[in-house]
Amino acid sequence: SSVFVQVPFMDGLTMKEIAPASAPDANVYTKFMRNHCCYDAIPTSSKLVIFDTTLQVKKAFFALVANGVRAAPLWDNKLQCFVGMLTITDFINILHRYWQSPLVEIYELEEHKIEDCREELLKYSNHTLISITPDSSLFDAIYSLLKYKIHRLPVIDPESGNVLHILTHKRILKFLHIFGTMIPKPRYLQKRIEEVDIGTFKQIATVRETDTVYDALAIFVQRRVSALPVVNEEGKIKALYSRFDVINLAAQKNYNNLNMTMQEAISSRACCVDGVLKCYPHETLETIIDRIAKAEVKTTLSYI
């Protein structure tokens, strides 16, 4: 679900209205996003990594880890254009697809180039690069993210062909959080999250401490979630295992050991991880948006 309301129907994409259409402030955020272009949301300083499709897969994922980024545009030197994106999701799909394959040893993939794996990766993603221009509205950017079910949208200058930035849900939310203070707050922000029906409250995907990393990968692939609560035998949350944690398997060269338990994977994380950010059903939508934007996280856990 989304905090952006009144998005029109197109190609099967519909969104719930969380404010009555007759409410005078129902379209405040829609108008805000229409009145700002993608260039406005580009930070003054950010890191962008671009990969040539002839780069080895192993080196590409190492580079993602080393630079602390989650995705990179792919440049095809033969076609002289950008042809796609390489993301952490691709790494997860590669590990999940090949780890139990009788035909390919996982270590053999280290020598594969990105272009060698493109055909396999395209089974899981869009066949063409979805991008947007810097002059396009943020409304159009949000719509593309939702319509194509993607998490990253390259902003490409149509004149130079250069990638200027990669827009994400998080960046747009941060922009709204900073500059949205200049516009009236919609009344639905004061509604409790249990009222507006935002978030997942049923059939929540979790992984047990005793499950393997491969089990977690399977859930990531099947459920298309960004993070998994790691629970103990009593069902209590002990940690959160995210897609970004999976990419650290490359840095630690543990992708040959997907049989390790989640407990082992959590304890071996190289970087310091803060505690799980929580929210409660009785808290308002405004409170949760503020918490997410300030913490710069993608996923929060709601306690009932």
CYANA upper distance limits for C-alpha pairs under 8 A (distance plus 0.5 A):
  1 SER  CA     15 MET  CA      7.80
  1 SER  CA     16 LYS  CA      8.25
  1 SER  CA    197 ASP  CA      8.44
  1 SER  CA    198 ILE  CA      5.91
  1 SER  CA    199 GLY  CA      7.00
  2 SER  CA     15 MET  CA      8.33
  2 SER  CA    198 ILE  CA      7.60
  4 PHE  CA     29 TYR  CA      6.85
  4 PHE  CA     30 THR  CA      6.99
  5 VAL  CA     15 MET  CA      7.72
  5 VAL  CA     16 LYS  CA      7.75
  5 VAL  CA     17 GLU  CA      6.05
  5 VAL  CA     18 ILE  CA      7.28
  5 VAL  CA     19 ALA  CA      8.25
  5 VAL  CA     26 ALA  CA      7.82
  5 VAL  CA     27 ASN  CA      7.39
  5 VAL  CA     29 TYR  CA      8.03
  5 VAL  CA     30 THR  CA      7.23
  6 GLN  CA     15 MET  CA      7.70
  6 GLN  CA     16 LYS  CA      8.18
  6 GLN  CA     17 GLU  CA      6.41
  6 GLN  CA     21 ALA  CA      8.44
  6 GLN  CA     26 ALA  CA      8.36
  6 GLN  CA     27 ASN  CA      7.49
  6 GLN  CA     30 THR  CA      7.93
  7 VAL  CA     14 THR  CA      7.68
  7 VAL  CA     15 MET  CA      6.94
  7 VAL  CA     30 THR  CA      8.50
  7 VAL  CA    143 TYR  CA      8.34
  8 PRO  CA     14 THR  CA      7.47
  9 PHE  CA     13 LEU  CA      6.14
  9 PHE  CA     14 THR  CA      5.71
  9 PHE  CA     15 MET  CA      8.44
 10 MET  CA     14 THR  CA      7.76
 11 ASP  CA    147 LYS  CA      8.37
 13 LEU  CA    146 LEU  CA      8.33
 13 LEU  CA    147 LYS  CA      6.73
 17 GLU  CA     21 ALA  CA      8.22
 18 ILE  CA    188 TYR  CA      7.30
 18 ILE  CA    196 VAL  CA      6.31
 19 ALA  CA     23 ALA  CA      7.29
 19 ALA  CA     26 ALA  CA      6.25
 19 ALA  CA    188 TYR  CA      6.56
 20 PRO  CA     26 ALA  CA      7.33
 21 ALA  CA     26 ALA  CA      6.77
 22 SER  CA     26 ALA  CA      7.93
 25 ASP  CA    184 PRO  CA      8.38
 25 ASP  CA    185 LYS  CA      8.30
 25 ASP  CA    186 PRO  CA      5.78
 25 ASP  CA    187 ARG  CA      7.57
 26 ALA  CA    186 PRO  CA      7.00
 27 ASN  CA     31 LYS  CA      6.58
 28 VAL  CA     32 PHE  CA      6.72
 28 VAL  CA    183 ILE  CA      8.25
 28 VAL  CA    184 PRO  CA      7.89
 28 VAL  CA    185 LYS  CA      8.16
 28 VAL  CA    186 PRO  CA      7.03
 29 TYR  CA     33 MET  CA      6.61
 29 TYR  CA    186 PRO  CA      8.38
 30 THR  CA     34 ARG  CA      6.71
 30 THR  CA    139 PHE  CA      7.37
 31 LYS  CA     35 ASN  CA      6.58
 32 PHE  CA     36 HIS  CA      7.01
 32 PHE  CA    180 GLY  CA      8.36
 33 MET  CA     37 CYS  CA      8.12
 33 MET  CA    137 SER  CA      7.03
 33 MET  CA    138 LEU  CA      5.45
 33 MET  CA    139 PHE  CA      5.25
 34 ARG  CA    137 SER  CA      5.84
 34 ARG  CA    138 LEU  CA      6.67
 34 ARG  CA    139 PHE  CA      5.63
 34 ARG  CA    140 ASP  CA      8.21
 35 ASN  CA    137 SER  CA      7.30
 35 ASN  CA    138 LEU  CA      8.42
 36 HIS  CA     40 ASP  CA      6.91
 36 HIS  CA    137 SER  CA      6.10
 36 HIS  CA    138 LEU  CA      6.43
 37 CYS  CA     41 ALA  CA      7.83
 37 CYS  CA    134 PRO  CA      7.04
 37 CYS  CA    135 ASP  CA      5.87
 37 CYS  CA    136 SER  CA      5.80
 37 CYS  CA    137 SER  CA      4.51
 37 CYS  CA    138 LEU  CA      5.75
 38 CYS  CA     42 ILE  CA      7.35
 38 CYS  CA    133 THR  CA      7.83
 38 CYS  CA    134 PRO  CA      5.42
 38 CYS  CA    135 ASP  CA      6.68
 38 CYS  CA    136 SER  CA      6.40
 38 CYS  CA    137 SER  CA      6.26
 38 CYS  CA    138 LEU  CA      5.78
 38 CYS  CA    141 ALA  CA      7.79
 38 CYS  CA    155 VAL  CA      7.93
 39 TYR  CA    134 PRO  CA      5.18
 39 TYR  CA    135 ASP  CA      6.94
 41 ALA  CA    171 ARG  CA      7.80
 41 ALA  CA    172 ILE  CA      7.25
 41 ALA  CA    175 PHE  CA      6.53
 42 ILE  CA    165 HIS  CA      7.01
 42 ILE  CA    167 LEU  CA      8.27
 46 SER  CA    165 HIS  CA      8.45
 47 LYS  CA     67 ASN  CA      8.41
 47 LYS  CA     69 VAL  CA      8.24
 48 LEU  CA     69 VAL  CA      8.37
 48 LEU  CA     72 ALA  CA      7.75
 48 LEU  CA    165 HIS  CA      7.40
 48 LEU  CA    166 ILE  CA      8.39
 49 VAL  CA     64 LEU  CA      8.34
 49 VAL  CA     67 ASN  CA      8.39
 49 VAL  CA     69 VAL  CA      8.27
 49 VAL  CA     71 ALA  CA      8.35
 49 VAL  CA     72 ALA  CA      5.90
 49 VAL  CA     73 PRO  CA      7.81
 50 ILE  CA     72 ALA  CA      5.73
 50 ILE  CA     73 PRO  CA      5.69
 50 ILE  CA     74 LEU  CA      6.66
 50 ILE  CA     75 TRP  CA      7.61
 51 PHE  CA     55 LEU  CA      7.30
 51 PHE  CA     60 ALA  CA      7.55
 51 PHE  CA     72 ALA  CA      6.98
 51 PHE  CA     73 PRO  CA      6.84
 51 PHE  CA     74 LEU  CA      5.55
 51 PHE  CA     75 TRP  CA      6.57
 52 ASP  CA     74 LEU  CA      6.22
 52 ASP  CA     75 TRP  CA      5.26
 52 ASP  CA     76 ASP  CA      6.57
 52 ASP  CA     77 ASN  CA      7.60
 53 THR  CA     74 LEU  CA      6.50
 53 THR  CA     75 TRP  CA      6.47
 53 THR  CA     76 ASP  CA      6.12
 53 THR  CA     77 ASN  CA      8.27
 53 THR  CA    113 LYS  CA      7.42
 53 THR  CA    114 ILE  CA      5.56
 53 THR  CA    115 GLU  CA      5.59
 54 THR  CA     76 ASP  CA      8.50
 54 THR  CA    113 LYS  CA      5.93
 54 THR  CA    114 ILE  CA      6.49
 54 THR  CA    115 GLU  CA      6.56
 55 LEU  CA     59 LYS  CA      7.45
 55 LEU  CA     60 ALA  CA      7.12
 55 LEU  CA    113 LYS  CA      5.86
 55 LEU  CA    114 ILE  CA      6.46
 56 GLN  CA     60 ALA  CA      6.75
 56 GLN  CA    110 GLU  CA      7.46
 56 GLN  CA    111 GLU  CA      6.58
 56 GLN  CA    112 HIS  CA      6.07
 56 GLN  CA    113 LYS  CA      4.54
 56 GLN  CA    114 ILE  CA      6.43
 57 VAL  CA     61 PHE  CA      6.86
 57 VAL  CA    109 LEU  CA      7.80
 57 VAL  CA    110 GLU  CA      6.79
 57 VAL  CA    111 GLU  CA      7.73
 57 VAL  CA    112 HIS  CA      6.42
 57 VAL  CA    113 LYS  CA      5.78
 57 VAL  CA    114 ILE  CA      5.74
 58 LYS  CA     62 PHE  CA      6.71
 58 LYS  CA    109 LEU  CA      8.07
 58 LYS  CA    110 GLU  CA      5.52
 58 LYS  CA    111 GLU  CA      7.78
 58 LYS  CA    112 HIS  CA      8.36
 58 LYS  CA    250 ALA  CA      8.16
 59 LYS  CA     63 ALA  CA      6.55
 60 ALA  CA     64 LEU  CA      6.93
 61 PHE  CA     65 VAL  CA      6.92
 61 PHE  CA     91 PHE  CA      8.03
 61 PHE  CA    247 ILE  CA      7.65
 61 PHE  CA    250 ALA  CA      7.28
 62 PHE  CA     66 ALA  CA      6.60
 62 PHE  CA    250 ALA  CA      6.85
 62 PHE  CA    251 ALA  CA      6.55
 63 ALA  CA     67 ASN  CA      6.53
 64 LEU  CA     68 GLY  CA      6.40
 64 LEU  CA     69 VAL  CA      5.74
 64 LEU  CA     70 ARG  CA      6.70
 64 LEU  CA     71 ALA  CA      7.47
 64 LEU  CA     72 ALA  CA      8.27
 65 VAL  CA     69 VAL  CA      7.15
 65 VAL  CA     70 ARG  CA      8.41
 65 VAL  CA    247 ILE  CA      7.29
 65 VAL  CA    248 ASN  CA      7.22
 65 VAL  CA    250 ALA  CA      8.47
 65 VAL  CA    251 ALA  CA      7.16
 70 ARG  CA     87 THR  CA      6.40
 70 ARG  CA     88 ILE  CA      6.41
 70 ARG  CA    244 PHE  CA      7.71
 71 ALA  CA     85 MET  CA      7.15
 71 ALA  CA     86 LEU  CA      5.99
 71 ALA  CA     87 THR  CA      4.74
 71 ALA  CA     88 ILE  CA      7.09
 71 ALA  CA    152 ARG  CA      8.32
 72 ALA  CA     85 MET  CA      6.07
 72 ALA  CA     86 LEU  CA      5.82
 72 ALA  CA     87 THR  CA      7.11
 73 PRO  CA     82 PHE  CA      7.22
 73 PRO  CA     83 VAL  CA      8.21
 73 PRO  CA     84 GLY  CA      6.40
 73 PRO  CA     85 MET  CA      4.89
 73 PRO  CA     86 LEU  CA      6.83
 73 PRO  CA    154 PRO  CA      8.09
 74 LEU  CA     82 PHE  CA      5.99
 74 LEU  CA     83 VAL  CA      6.25
 74 LEU  CA     84 GLY  CA      5.69
 74 LEU  CA     85 MET  CA      5.86
 74 LEU  CA     86 LEU  CA      7.16
 75 TRP  CA     80 GLN  CA      7.69
 75 TRP  CA     81 CYS  CA      6.32
 75 TRP  CA     82 PHE  CA      4.91
 75 TRP  CA     83 VAL  CA      6.61
 75 TRP  CA     84 GLY  CA      8.17
 76 ASP  CA     80 GLN  CA      6.17
 76 ASP  CA     81 CYS  CA      6.21
 76 ASP  CA     82 PHE  CA      6.56
 76 ASP  CA     83 VAL  CA      6.89
 77 ASN  CA     81 CYS  CA      7.49
 81 CYS  CA    161 GLY  CA      8.33
 82 PHE  CA    129 LEU  CA      7.85
 83 VAL  CA    128 THR  CA      7.17
 83 VAL  CA    129 LEU  CA      6.07
 84 GLY  CA    127 HIS  CA      8.46
 84 GLY  CA    128 THR  CA      7.01
 84 GLY  CA    129 LEU  CA      5.09
 84 GLY  CA    130 ILE  CA      8.24
 85 MET  CA    129 LEU  CA      7.70
 86 LEU  CA     90 ASP  CA      6.88
 87 THR  CA     91 PHE  CA      7.36
 88 ILE  CA     92 ILE  CA      6.84
 88 ILE  CA    243 ARG  CA      7.21
 88 ILE  CA    244 PHE  CA      7.29
 88 ILE  CA    246 VAL  CA      8.25
 88 ILE  CA    247 ILE  CA      6.83
 89 THR  CA     93 ASN  CA      6.63
 89 THR  CA    243 ARG  CA      7.81
 90 ASP  CA     94 ILE  CA      6.57
 90 ASP  CA    121 LEU  CA      6.97
 91 PHE  CA     95 LEU  CA      6.72
 91 PHE  CA    247 ILE  CA      7.55
 92 ILE  CA     96 HIS  CA      6.52
 92 ILE  CA    217 LEU  CA      6.87
 92 ILE  CA    220 PHE  CA      8.32
 92 ILE  CA    221 VAL  CA      8.03
 92 ILE  CA    243 ARG  CA      8.37
 92 ILE  CA    246 VAL  CA      7.58
 92 ILE  CA    247 ILE  CA      8.45
 93 ASN  CA     97 ARG  CA      6.32
 93 ASN  CA    121 LEU  CA      8.00
 93 ASN  CA    124 TYR  CA      8.32
 93 ASN  CA    217 LEU  CA      8.50
 93 ASN  CA    221 VAL  CA      7.33
 94 ILE  CA     98 TYR  CA      6.48
 94 ILE  CA     99 TRP  CA      8.49
 94 ILE  CA    121 LEU  CA      8.09
 95 LEU  CA     99 TRP  CA      5.94
 95 LEU  CA    106 ILE  CA      8.12
 95 LEU  CA    217 LEU  CA      8.47
 95 LEU  CA    255 TYR  CA      7.97
 96 HIS  CA    100 GLN  CA      8.09
 96 HIS  CA    214 TYR  CA      7.57
 96 HIS  CA    217 LEU  CA      6.74
 96 HIS  CA    218 ALA  CA      7.13
 96 HIS  CA    221 VAL  CA      8.45
 97 ARG  CA    101 SER  CA      7.51
 98 TYR  CA    104 VAL  CA      6.93
 98 TYR  CA    105 GLU  CA      7.81
 98 TYR  CA    106 ILE  CA      6.75
 99 TRP  CA    104 VAL  CA      8.47
 99 TRP  CA    105 GLU  CA      7.64
 99 TRP  CA    106 ILE  CA      6.14
 99 TRP  CA    256 ASN  CA      8.40
101 SER  CA    105 GLU  CA      7.71
104 VAL  CA    108 GLU  CA      7.28
104 VAL  CA    109 LEU  CA      8.38
105 GLU  CA    109 LEU  CA      7.82
106 ILE  CA    110 GLU  CA      8.12
106 ILE  CA    256 ASN  CA      7.29
107 TYR  CA    256 ASN  CA      7.92
108 GLU  CA    112 HIS  CA      7.71
112 HIS  CA    116 ASP  CA      6.59
112 HIS  CA    117 CYS  CA      7.69
113 LYS  CA    117 CYS  CA      7.30
114 ILE  CA    118 ARG  CA      6.65
115 GLU  CA    119 GLU  CA      8.32
117 CYS  CA    121 LEU  CA      6.62
118 ARG  CA    122 LEU  CA      6.45
119 GLU  CA    123 LYS  CA      7.53
120 GLU  CA    124 TYR  CA      8.25
121 LEU  CA    125 SER  CA      7.18
122 LEU  CA    126 ASN  CA      6.86
122 LEU  CA    127 HIS  CA      6.33
126 ASN  CA    130 ILE  CA      8.43
130 ILE  CA    153 LEU  CA      7.27
130 ILE  CA    154 PRO  CA      7.91
131 SER  CA    153 LEU  CA      6.05
131 SER  CA    154 PRO  CA      5.44
131 SER  CA    155 VAL  CA      6.46
131 SER  CA    156 ILE  CA      7.13
132 ILE  CA    136 SER  CA      7.20
132 ILE  CA    141 ALA  CA      7.45
132 ILE  CA    153 LEU  CA      7.47
132 ILE  CA    154 PRO  CA      6.86
132 ILE  CA    155 VAL  CA      5.52
132 ILE  CA    156 ILE  CA      6.60
133 THR  CA    155 VAL  CA      5.88
133 THR  CA    156 ILE  CA      5.76
133 THR  CA    157 ASP  CA      6.33
133 THR  CA    158 PRO  CA      7.07
134 PRO  CA    155 VAL  CA      6.33
134 PRO  CA    156 ILE  CA      7.20
134 PRO  CA    157 ASP  CA      6.91
136 SER  CA    140 ASP  CA      7.03
136 SER  CA    141 ALA  CA      7.89
137 SER  CA    141 ALA  CA      7.05
138 LEU  CA    142 ILE  CA      6.61
138 LEU  CA    172 ILE  CA      8.29
139 PHE  CA    143 TYR  CA      6.62
140 ASP  CA    144 SER  CA      6.67
141 ALA  CA    145 LEU  CA      6.77
141 ALA  CA    153 LEU  CA      7.98
141 ALA  CA    167 LEU  CA      8.49
142 ILE  CA    146 LEU  CA      6.78
142 ILE  CA    169 HIS  CA      8.10
143 TYR  CA    147 LYS  CA      6.37
144 SER  CA    148 TYR  CA      6.38
144 SER  CA    149 LYS  CA      8.37
144 SER  CA    150 ILE  CA      8.42
145 LEU  CA    149 LYS  CA      6.17
145 LEU  CA    150 ILE  CA      5.61
145 LEU  CA    151 HIS  CA      6.74
145 LEU  CA    152 ARG  CA      7.74
145 LEU  CA    153 LEU  CA      7.44
145 LEU  CA    169 HIS  CA      8.32
146 LEU  CA    150 ILE  CA      7.34
151 HIS  CA    168 THR  CA      6.27
151 HIS  CA    169 HIS  CA      7.16
152 ARG  CA    166 ILE  CA      6.53
152 ARG  CA    167 LEU  CA      6.16
152 ARG  CA    168 THR  CA      5.43
152 ARG  CA    169 HIS  CA      8.24
153 LEU  CA    166 ILE  CA      5.83
153 LEU  CA    167 LEU  CA      5.47
153 LEU  CA    168 THR  CA      6.93
154 PRO  CA    163 VAL  CA      6.95
154 PRO  CA    164 LEU  CA      8.01
154 PRO  CA    165 HIS  CA      6.44
154 PRO  CA    166 ILE  CA      4.77
154 PRO  CA    167 LEU  CA      6.63
155 VAL  CA    163 VAL  CA      6.24
155 VAL  CA    164 LEU  CA      6.05
155 VAL  CA    165 HIS  CA      5.77
155 VAL  CA    166 ILE  CA      6.34
155 VAL  CA    167 LEU  CA      7.39
156 ILE  CA    161 GLY  CA      6.51
156 ILE  CA    162 ASN  CA      6.07
156 ILE  CA    163 VAL  CA      4.92
156 ILE  CA    164 LEU  CA      6.32
156 ILE  CA    165 HIS  CA      8.06
157 ASP  CA    161 GLY  CA      5.64
157 ASP  CA    162 ASN  CA      5.96
157 ASP  CA    163 VAL  CA      6.95
157 ASP  CA    164 LEU  CA      7.36
158 PRO  CA    162 ASN  CA      8.27
167 LEU  CA    171 ARG  CA      6.81
167 LEU  CA    172 ILE  CA      7.71
168 THR  CA    172 ILE  CA      6.88
169 HIS  CA    173 LEU  CA      6.61
170 LYS  CA    174 LYS  CA      6.59
170 LYS  CA    293 ALA  CA      8.04
170 LYS  CA    296 GLU  CA      7.70
170 LYS  CA    297 VAL  CA      8.10
170 LYS  CA    298 LYS  CA      7.23
171 ARG  CA    175 PHE  CA      6.68
172 ILE  CA    176 LEU  CA      6.69
173 LEU  CA    177 HIS  CA      6.52
173 LEU  CA    293 ALA  CA      7.21
174 LYS  CA    178 ILE  CA      6.71
174 LYS  CA    293 ALA  CA      5.97
174 LYS  CA    296 GLU  CA      8.48
175 PHE  CA    179 PHE  CA      6.52
175 PHE  CA    180 GLY  CA      8.03
176 LEU  CA    180 GLY  CA      5.24
176 LEU  CA    181 THR  CA      8.49
177 HIS  CA    181 THR  CA      7.47
177 HIS  CA    289 ILE  CA      8.36
177 HIS  CA    290 ASP  CA      7.61
177 HIS  CA    293 ALA  CA      7.26
181 THR  CA    185 LYS  CA      8.19
185 LYS  CA    189 LEU  CA      7.64
187 ARG  CA    191 LYS  CA      8.08
188 TYR  CA    285 LEU  CA      8.18
189 LEU  CA    284 THR  CA      7.05
189 LEU  CA    285 LEU  CA      5.50
189 LEU  CA    286 GLU  CA      5.34
190 GLN  CA    284 THR  CA      5.79
190 GLN  CA    285 LEU  CA      6.70
190 GLN  CA    286 GLU  CA      6.75
191 LYS  CA    195 GLU  CA      6.83
191 LYS  CA    196 VAL  CA      7.22
191 LYS  CA    284 THR  CA      5.75
191 LYS  CA    285 LEU  CA      6.56
192 ARG  CA    196 VAL  CA      7.17
192 ARG  CA    281 PRO  CA      6.99
192 ARG  CA    282 HIS  CA      5.81
192 ARG  CA    283 GLU  CA      5.76
192 ARG  CA    284 THR  CA      4.61
192 ARG  CA    285 LEU  CA      6.36
193 ILE  CA    197 ASP  CA      6.70
193 ILE  CA    198 ILE  CA      6.51
193 ILE  CA    199 GLY  CA      8.41
193 ILE  CA    281 PRO  CA      5.95
193 ILE  CA    282 HIS  CA      7.16
193 ILE  CA    283 GLU  CA      6.89
193 ILE  CA    284 THR  CA      6.29
193 ILE  CA    285 LEU  CA      5.96
194 GLU  CA    198 ILE  CA      7.66
194 GLU  CA    281 PRO  CA      5.54
194 GLU  CA    282 HIS  CA      7.17
200 THR  CA    204 ILE  CA      7.15
205 ALA  CA    219 ILE  CA      7.92
205 ALA  CA    223 ARG  CA      7.84
205 ALA  CA    225 VAL  CA      8.35
205 ALA  CA    228 LEU  CA      6.87
205 ALA  CA    229 PRO  CA      8.04
206 THR  CA    228 LEU  CA      5.73
206 THR  CA    229 PRO  CA      5.58
206 THR  CA    230 VAL  CA      6.62
206 THR  CA    231 VAL  CA      7.51
207 VAL  CA    211 ASP  CA      7.02
207 VAL  CA    215 ASP  CA      8.25
207 VAL  CA    216 ALA  CA      6.88
207 VAL  CA    228 LEU  CA      6.89
207 VAL  CA    229 PRO  CA      6.85
207 VAL  CA    230 VAL  CA      5.56
207 VAL  CA    231 VAL  CA      6.80
207 VAL  CA    262 MET  CA      8.41
208 ARG  CA    230 VAL  CA      5.93
208 ARG  CA    231 VAL  CA      5.40
208 ARG  CA    232 ASN  CA      6.39
208 ARG  CA    233 GLU  CA      7.92
208 ARG  CA    262 MET  CA      7.60
209 GLU  CA    230 VAL  CA      6.46
209 GLU  CA    231 VAL  CA      6.44
209 GLU  CA    232 ASN  CA      6.14
209 GLU  CA    233 GLU  CA      8.45
209 GLU  CA    261 THR  CA      7.05
209 GLU  CA    262 MET  CA      5.42
209 GLU  CA    263 GLN  CA      5.42
210 THR  CA    261 THR  CA      5.93
210 THR  CA    262 MET  CA      6.65
210 THR  CA    263 GLN  CA      7.15
211 ASP  CA    215 ASP  CA      6.67
211 ASP  CA    216 ALA  CA      8.02
211 ASP  CA    261 THR  CA      5.94
211 ASP  CA    262 MET  CA      6.33
212 THR  CA    216 ALA  CA      7.13
212 THR  CA    258 LEU  CA      7.13
212 THR  CA    259 ASN  CA      5.72
212 THR  CA    260 MET  CA      5.92
212 THR  CA    261 THR  CA      4.75
212 THR  CA    262 MET  CA      6.03
213 VAL  CA    217 LEU  CA      6.79
213 VAL  CA    258 LEU  CA      5.64
213 VAL  CA    259 ASN  CA      6.68
213 VAL  CA    260 MET  CA      6.59
213 VAL  CA    261 THR  CA      6.58
213 VAL  CA    262 MET  CA      6.26
213 VAL  CA    265 ALA  CA      7.73
214 TYR  CA    218 ALA  CA      6.75
214 TYR  CA    258 LEU  CA      5.68
214 TYR  CA    259 ASN  CA      6.93
215 ASP  CA    219 ILE  CA      6.97
216 ALA  CA    220 PHE  CA      6.76
216 ALA  CA    228 LEU  CA      8.28
217 LEU  CA    221 VAL  CA      6.75
218 ALA  CA    222 GLN  CA      6.57
219 ILE  CA    223 ARG  CA      6.07
219 ILE  CA    224 ARG  CA      8.01
219 ILE  CA    225 VAL  CA      8.45
220 PHE  CA    224 ARG  CA      5.72
220 PHE  CA    225 VAL  CA      6.17
220 PHE  CA    226 SER  CA      7.79
220 PHE  CA    227 ALA  CA      8.35
220 PHE  CA    243 ARG  CA      8.27
226 SER  CA    242 SER  CA      6.47
226 SER  CA    243 ARG  CA      6.30
226 SER  CA    298 LYS  CA      8.30
226 SER  CA    299 THR  CA      7.76
227 ALA  CA    240 LEU  CA      7.10
227 ALA  CA    241 TYR  CA      6.06
227 ALA  CA    242 SER  CA      4.48
227 ALA  CA    243 ARG  CA      6.57
227 ALA  CA    299 THR  CA      7.41
228 LEU  CA    240 LEU  CA      6.16
228 LEU  CA    241 TYR  CA      5.63
228 LEU  CA    242 SER  CA      6.64
229 PRO  CA    237 ILE  CA      6.61
229 PRO  CA    238 LYS  CA      8.02
229 PRO  CA    239 ALA  CA      6.54
229 PRO  CA    240 LEU  CA      5.06
229 PRO  CA    241 TYR  CA      6.81
230 VAL  CA    237 ILE  CA      6.17
230 VAL  CA    238 LYS  CA      6.18
230 VAL  CA    239 ALA  CA      5.64
230 VAL  CA    240 LEU  CA      6.12
230 VAL  CA    241 TYR  CA      7.15
230 VAL  CA    262 MET  CA      8.00
231 VAL  CA    235 GLY  CA      5.60
231 VAL  CA    236 LYS  CA      5.62
231 VAL  CA    237 ILE  CA      4.90
231 VAL  CA    238 LYS  CA      6.03
231 VAL  CA    239 ALA  CA      7.79
232 ASN  CA    236 LYS  CA      6.07
232 ASN  CA    237 ILE  CA      7.19
232 ASN  CA    238 LYS  CA      7.21
239 ALA  CA    266 ILE  CA      8.08
239 ALA  CA    275 GLY  CA      7.92
239 ALA  CA    276 VAL  CA      7.12
240 LEU  CA    276 VAL  CA      6.99
241 TYR  CA    245 ASP  CA      6.80
241 TYR  CA    266 ILE  CA      7.95
242 SER  CA    246 VAL  CA      7.51
243 ARG  CA    247 ILE  CA      7.56
244 PHE  CA    248 ASN  CA      7.44
245 ASP  CA    249 LEU  CA      7.78
245 ASP  CA    269 ARG  CA      8.11
246 VAL  CA    250 ALA  CA      8.28
247 ILE  CA    251 ALA  CA      7.67
248 ASN  CA    252 GLN  CA      6.65
248 ASN  CA    269 ARG  CA      8.16
248 ASN  CA    270 ALA  CA      8.33
249 LEU  CA    253 LYS  CA      6.13
249 LEU  CA    254 ASN  CA      5.34
249 LEU  CA    255 TYR  CA      5.82
250 ALA  CA    254 ASN  CA      6.90
250 ALA  CA    255 TYR  CA      6.66
254 ASN  CA    258 LEU  CA      7.77
260 MET  CA    264 GLU  CA      6.71
260 MET  CA    265 ALA  CA      7.17
261 THR  CA    265 ALA  CA      6.77
262 MET  CA    266 ILE  CA      6.50
263 GLN  CA    267 SER  CA      6.77
264 GLU  CA    268 SER  CA      6.61
265 ALA  CA    269 ARG  CA      6.95
276 VAL  CA    300 THR  CA      7.95
276 VAL  CA    301 LEU  CA      7.90
277 LEU  CA    300 THR  CA      5.98
277 LEU  CA    301 LEU  CA      6.97
278 LYS  CA    300 THR  CA      6.08
278 LYS  CA    301 LEU  CA      5.32
278 LYS  CA    302 SER  CA      6.27
278 LYS  CA    303 TYR  CA      7.53
279 CYS  CA    283 GLU  CA      7.63
279 CYS  CA    288 ILE  CA      7.35
279 CYS  CA    300 THR  CA      7.16
279 CYS  CA    301 LEU  CA      6.48
279 CYS  CA    302 SER  CA      5.15
279 CYS  CA    303 TYR  CA      6.82
280 TYR  CA    302 SER  CA      5.52
280 TYR  CA    303 TYR  CA      5.59
280 TYR  CA    304 ILE  CA      6.78
281 PRO  CA    302 SER  CA      7.05
281 PRO  CA    303 TYR  CA      7.46
281 PRO  CA    304 ILE  CA      6.78
283 GLU  CA    287 THR  CA      7.02
283 GLU  CA    288 ILE  CA      7.63
284 THR  CA    288 ILE  CA      7.03
285 LEU  CA    289 ILE  CA      6.66
286 GLU  CA    290 ASP  CA      6.58
287 THR  CA    291 ARG  CA      6.70
288 ILE  CA    292 ILE  CA      6.61
289 ILE  CA    293 ALA  CA      6.52
290 ASP  CA    294 LYS  CA      6.61
291 ARG  CA    295 ALA  CA      6.56
292 ILE  CA    296 GLU  CA      6.21
292 ILE  CA    297 VAL  CA      6.18
292 ILE  CA    298 LYS  CA      7.68
292 ILE  CA    300 THR  CA      8.13
293 ALA  CA    297 VAL  CA      7.64
